[in-house]
Amino acid sequence: MSQVHIIGAGLAGLSAAVRLAAAGRKVSLWEAGPQAGGRCRSYFDEALGCRIDNGNHLLLSGNVAALDYLRLIGSADTLVGPAQPLFPFMDLATGERWTIALDRGRLPFWLFDPARRVPGTRPFDYLGALRLAVAGPEATVDRVLGGAAVLYRRFWQPLAVSVLNTEAEAGAAALLWPVLRQTFGRGGAFCLPLVARDGLSESWVDPALDFLAARGGSMRTGMRGRRLGYTDGRVSELEIGGTTLPVAADDTVILAVPPTVAADLVPGLVAPTEFRPIVNAHFRLRDADSYDAGAVRIIGLVGGTAEWVFHRGPLASVTISAANTLVDLDAEAIAARLWPEVATALGLVPQAMPAYRIVKEKRATFAQTPAQIRRRPPVRTAWRNLYLAGDWTNTGLPATIEGTIRSGASAASCVLENP
């Protein structure tokens, strides 16, 4: 029976693996790290005394590929969030609070209610989003959407930075349009914010590994892909860890690794070379037993350092995207800067900073600038049994969970279509 070797057990590799296993293919998953999940994983933190996620991943209900993946592995019910498409915000500079309250249907009646849109904006300010549909390949978010100053500062800029993990002055405007089209463009029913109820691993990783194992697939950790051997236009051997494995004539290889690793393994591969960091902070709130573990509160922040606060159970977690100016600071300095903003956003009485954990992903995503987007490769390579997967490949979407899952699904489809 032919075999599919998938190198990399992040979400892209898992997405490809479960789809191939569901189709009856024999799958071997190889992971360099100590556990699967890549940048989407959970672990027990000794300092906080609880499990935490390495980062905060917000999914919208319009992310169809990601939700299809969760339904396939049986964990769609582990995502939770508000029943209505509500997005609370706070301006840390002024103390002003507001909530963007979308209509569940496609027609945006909310635009005509001042209480349901960004303060200081007019309904027709939002039509500027249509310029994204015709944005040229060199256009940046700032150039396309920066005209309406209030709306840009309080909505477009924080949205763009969180989606693209790239500063709005450099981020490619064209990548925002497919995101808006599949969510806001379809109405509030497709904009419901969802987060993992128990943890990223419990929703995205562990059920996938169980699904794979139940169908005869295998997964080994601590097995770094070191070399690919090529013969007659195909991959003929893999050097994994300290072992060299032959690749049979009807076997296939999917590389689901970071672009820098893929470029070392695939001769002549053009891939992104610039990256942006993400910094996440977790604070263990006092009186933890008084918090509802199943409730999730999400607040967008402008005018400060923090961008999004996720309050779930005893933890208040903060995300800062495109954190170039923050990532090289020590953990204590980062926490001291973020805690006052978190306490203000959650309405906590002034108190000393609680226990915290700072998590830095220095190469969280590739820099989603026009120049780097041109370096995204397709899923197919010059070798007939070698395919690529990862949020850095040319998915047509930003480097988000949706794009990552879709890349793995595309690689799996190529394997299934290849006779």
Secondary structure, DSSP 8 states (H G I E B T S, - for coil): --EEEEE--BHHHHHHHHHHHHTT-EEEEE-SSSSTBTTS-EEEETTTTEEEESS---EETT-HHHHHHHHHHT-GGGEE--SS-EEEEEETTT--EEEEE--SSSS-GGGG-GGGS-TT--GGGGGGGGGGGG--TT-BHHHHHTTSHHHIIIIIHHHHHHHHSS-TTTSBGGGHHHHHHHTGGG-GGG--EEEESS-HIIIIIHHHHHHHHHTT-EEESS--EEEEEEETTEEEEEEETTEEEE--TT-EEEE-S-HHHHHHHSTT------EEEEEEEEEE-SSGGGS-TT-EEEEEEESSS--EEEEETTEEEEEEES-TTTTTS-HHHHHHHHHHHHHHHHT--S-----EEEEEEEEEEE--SHHHHTT---SB-SSTTEEE-STTSS-SS-SSHHHHHHHHHHHHHHHHH--
